[in-house]
Amino acid sequence: MAIFAIVAHMEIDERELLNRCSQVIEAVRRGELVVLTVCGEALADIVPHGERPRWFARRVLEKRACS
């Protein structure tokens, strides 16, 4: 029997991060992966401290494999 986990994903740009900081913090507390973008390009992943998401979006895996 296979067990799958889904980590919710949010993408947010720098301006939205400033305007919605408390919402982003709450999303991270719920275990969501938040990707910070600058000029449309992913800059950083914001994840709960001490935890690493077990499953990544396909584009994230492809990007990591190419770098």
C-alpha positions as CSV (number, residue, x, y, z in Angstrom):
1,M,0.0,0.0,0.0
2,A,1.5,3.3,-1.1
3,I,1.0,6.5,1.0
4,F,1.3,9.8,-0.7
5,A,1.8,13.2,0.8
6,I,0.8,16.5,-0.9
7,V,2.6,19.7,0.1
8,A,0.6,22.7,-0.9
9,H,2.5,25.2,-2.9
10,M,2.2,29.0,-3.1
11,E,4.2,31.3,-5.4
12,I,4.5,34.9,-4.3
13,D,6.4,37.9,-5.6
14,E,8.4,40.4,-3.5
15,R,5.6,43.0,-3.5
16,E,2.9,40.5,-2.5
17,L,5.2,39.2,0.3
18,L,5.4,42.7,1.8
19,N,1.6,43.1,1.5
20,R,0.6,39.6,2.7
21,C,3.4,38.8,5.1
22,S,1.1,37.4,7.8
23,Q,-0.8,35.2,5.3
24,V,2.5,33.8,4.0
25,I,3.6,33.1,7.6
26,E,0.3,31.2,8.3
27,A,0.7,29.2,5.1
28,V,4.2,28.2,6.1
29,R,2.9,27.2,9.6
30,R,0.4,24.9,7.8
31,G,3.3,23.3,6.1
32,E,3.0,24.9,2.7
33,L,6.0,25.5,0.4
34,V,6.2,29.2,-0.6
35,V,8.3,30.1,-3.5
36,L,9.5,33.7,-3.5
37,T,9.9,35.2,-7.0
38,V,11.7,38.3,-8.2
39,C,10.9,39.5,-11.7
40,G,9.1,36.3,-12.3
41,E,12.1,34.1,-11.5
42,A,12.1,31.8,-8.4
43,L,14.6,33.1,-5.9
44,A,14.0,31.2,-2.7
45,D,11.8,28.5,-1.0
46,I,10.2,29.4,2.3
47,V,9.5,26.2,4.3
48,P,8.8,25.4,7.9
49,H,12.0,25.4,10.0
50,G,13.4,21.9,10.5
51,E,11.2,20.4,7.8
52,R,11.8,19.6,4.2
53,P,9.0,18.9,1.8
54,R,9.1,15.3,0.7
55,W,7.5,15.9,-2.7
56,F,8.4,18.7,-5.1
57,A,6.6,20.1,-8.1
58,R,7.9,18.7,-11.3
59,R,9.4,22.1,-12.4
60,V,11.3,22.4,-9.1
61,L,12.8,18.9,-9.6
62,E,13.7,19.7,-13.2
63,K,15.3,23.0,-12.2
64,R,17.3,21.4,-9.4
65,A,18.5,18.6,-11.7
66,C,19.8,21.1,-14.3
67,S,21.7,23.2,-11.7
